[in-house]
Amino acid sequence: MTGTLRVGVLMGGRSAEREVSLRSGEAVLGALRRRNIDAVGIDVDASVVERLRRERVTLAFIALHGRYGEDGTIQGLLEILGIPYTGSGVLASALGMDKVVSRTLFAAAGLPVPRHVLVTEPTIAPLPFAFPVVVKPNSEGSSVGVSLVANAADLPAALHEAFRFDRQVLIEAYIAGKEVQIGILGDHALGAIEIRSKTAFYDYTAKYTPGMSEHIFPATLPPDVMQRTLDVGLIAFRTLRAAGYGRVDCLVDEVGTPYVLEVNTLPGLTETSLLPDIARGIGISFDELVVAIVREAQGGSV
């Protein structure tokens, strides 16, 4: 990479995923510097515009997660400033962050999604599906505020927890099966990884505590189910008009149907993150993955 490239790694921010974002940002910053790419870390706050200009950033590597980073807001700001950036644009970012809206689009594209209802207040009403259920904020990531609920008696506490993080909460039918996630780079599905969590489900603790989950690559799926899952992941990514890179979260049930949960337009890039694991599984090192993401943002190819 030549020319006047100066990468500003945007990290931190003020979402519930701030600490994870700082870890992703530091990892990305280290990779860029090891590749002799001029890069500076920027902890995003109200002075971000001033920092971007003072540091003469020519490309933003967005290592933010959650609100104000993964939801299209920082992308919109960068568009106004005329600074190119990694990952998806404003529309795809906003769509990917809203689970109900994105699932409506997935279903319209013919993709399987779990049955679900959206609630806007922590009141109890009859559900159109049986327990157990999963309760989660509609617009958060990293399993923040997510609970697996076995019965109606435990539902109020789960709703209370989810409403701490969002004004809209999703209650979805629990699907027994394998947690499988598909890595996307450019317009290609890199592969599918299976997660076996030591907690009741793949929650925040399992995601970010070393040793609390097992990552199996490639996922233990029959060849036809594997191909179907990769295809579903790529279709979901394209349906939101996502770009650059991402990760698609699925649950593959006992008969081999991959249900789409969400598209992560800015997946984690920490030492326990799944996209780097998938990349390593096909021979792409972490540093090579980071450089490839930058190249995608510059309109190049991997």
N, C-alpha and C positions, 0 to 999 in steps of 0.2 A: 504494500500500500504506500503510495507516494503522494506528493502534493502537500497541501496545507491541512491535512486531516488532524483535528484535535477533538478527541472524544470526551464529552462530559458524561460521567456515569451518574445518573440520577438515582438516588437511593434514600432510604429512611422515610421521609414524609410523615404524615400524621394519621395513618390508618391503623386499624387493629393489628396489622401485619408489619408494623414498623421494624421490629427486631429482625424478622426474617428478611426483610428488604435490605437492611444494613449488611447482613451476612451475604446475601446475593451480590450486592454492590461491591463489597470488598473482594469477593472472589473474582468478579468480572474485572475489576480494576487491576488485580494482580495478574490476570491472564493477559490483558492488553499490554501491560508494562513488560511482561516477560517476552512478548512478541515485538518489543521496541516500538509500540504504537503510543504516540503522545496522548496521555489521558489524565483526567483530573476527576476526583470524586466530589460530588455536590450533594449535600444533605438538603433535601427539598424543604424549604419553608417560604415565608412571604417574600424573602429576598431573592428567590430563584431567578427572576428575570435579570436582576442586577448581576448576579453571579455568572450567569450564562454569557452576558455581554462582556463582563470584566475578564473572564477566562478565555474569551474569543473562541467559544465552542463552535465547531462546524458540524458536529454530529452528536446527537444525544443518544446514549445507550440507556434505555429506561429499565432500571432494575427495581422499580417500585412495584408493590403488590397491594391489591385492595383498592379502597376508595382513594380518589384524587390521584391515581396513578394508572390503575388498570381499567378505569371506567370511562376513558375518553377525555377527561378533563385536562390532564397534562398534555395529551396529544393535541387538543385544540389550542392550548397556549403556544405550543411549539409551531403549529401551523401559522398562527398569527405572527410569530417572530421570524418565520421563514427558516427554521432550523430543522433539517431532516432528522429522523429518529428511527430507532429499531422497533420492530414489531408491527402490530396492526394499527390501522388508522382510527379516527374518531368513531365512526359508525360501528365497526366490528368490535372495538373495545367496549363501547357502551352496551351493545347487544350481548356480548359475552358475559358481562358483569351481572346482567339481569336474568336470573335463572328461568323465570316463568316466560318471559318474552322469547328467550333463545329456544326454550323447549317447544314453544308454539311454532317457531320456524322449523325446528328439527322435525316435528310431527308432520308439518306441511310438506317437507321434503321426503316423507315416507320412512323416517328413521324411528325406531322404537324408543320411547321414553317412559319412565315410570309414571304410574297414575299419581296425581298430586292435587292438592287444593292450596290456594293462597289465602291467608288470613291477615287482617289488618288490626286486629285487637285480640288480646289473650283470653278470648271466651271459648267455651267448650261447646261444640255442636257435633251432631252425629257425622261420622266420616263415611265416605262412600266406599271404603275398603277396610279390611280388618287389621288389627294389630298383629305384629309389631309395625311401627312406623318410624320414619326418620324426620326429625324436626330441624330446620336450618334457616338462618337468615337468607332472604332472597338475593341479597347483593353483597355477600362477603365471600372470602376465599379461605384457604388453609384450614378448613373445617372449624373456623371460629364460630362458637355458639351453636355447634351441631350436637344433637343428642339422638341416641337410639332408644326408643320408647317401647317398652314391652306391653304396657296395658294403659287403660284410660286413667287410672289413678295417678300415673306418673306424668301424664301429659301437661298439666298446669305448670309444673316446675320447668319442664323443657321449653314450653312457650315463653315463660318468663325469662329464661336464659337467652333465647334467641332474640327476643325483643329488646334486649340490652344493646344489640348491635344493628338493628334495622327496624324500620317501621312496617315492613312487610315480611311475613314469615311463611315458609313453604313447609307443608306437611305432605310427605310422600310415602307411598306404599313401600315397605321394605322388600328388596329383591335378594333372595338367597343366591349366592353365586360367587364368582371370582372377581376381585377388584383388578381391572386391567386398564392400563393407560397407554395411549398411543402418542408417540413423539412425532412432531411435524417440523420439518425444516424446508423452507422454500415451498414448493408445491409437492413434496414427497412425504409419505409416511415412512419414518425411519425404522419403526418396529413397535412391538407391544410388550410391555413389562407387566408382570403380575406382582401384586402386593399381598403379603401375608402378615397381618398385623398381630402384635401380641396383646393389643387392647381389644375391646368388644367390636370396634370397627376402626377404620383408618382415620383416627382423630388427630388433633393438633399435636398431642404428645407423641403419637406414633410417627408422625411425619417428620418431626424435627429433633427427636431424641435418638442418637445413634444406638442401634441395637434393639429398638422397640418395634421394628418391622423388618421383614425379609423381602428383598427385591429379587425376583426371579426373571431372568432374561435369557432367551425369549419366554414369554408366558407359556404355561403348559396347556396349550389348546391344540386340538386336532387341526391338521392343515386347512381343512375347509372352514372351520370356525375362525382360525387365525386370519385367513384372507378376508372373511366377512367382517371381522372386527377392524382390520386395517382399513377396509373400504368405508365402513361406517364412520370411522374417525376422520378420514380425509373428506368425506362428504359433509360432515358436520362442520369442519373447519372452513370449507369453501362456502357453505350455506350462510355463514355469518360474514363472508367476504374478509376473513382474517388473512393475514399476510406475515411473511418473514419467518416466524417460528411459533410454536405453541405446543400445547398438550391437551389431549382430549380424554376425559375421564369416562369410563364405561363400567358397567356391571354385566358380566356374561353369566346368564343363568344356566341351570342344569341341562337344558336342551340346546344350548349353544347360541342363544339369542343375545346379541350385545345391545344393552340399553344405554343410551347416551345420557350422562348426567350433566356435563357442562364442557365448554371449551375454555381453557385457560390461555388467554392471549399473552400473558406475561408470566409463564411458569417459573417456579423457583430455580435458582442457580446456586444452591448451597452444596455443601459436601454430602448431604443426604438427599438431594433432589433427584427426581426421576428422569427428567429429560437428559441431564448429563450421563446418567446410568445407561439409558437407551443408546445414546451416542457412543459411549465406550464399548457397548456390546457389539457395535458394528465397526469398531476400529477408529472412531473419531475421539480424540482426546478432548479434555475440557477446554484447553487453550484453543484447539482447532475449532471447536464448536463456537466459542465466543467470536473468533475471527470470522467464521462463516456467517454469523448473525450480523456482524458489521457489514460484510460484503452484501448480504441481502438488502440491508438498508441503503446501500449505495447503488442498488440496481444490478449488482453482479450476480454470479452463480456460484454454487458451492463447488 
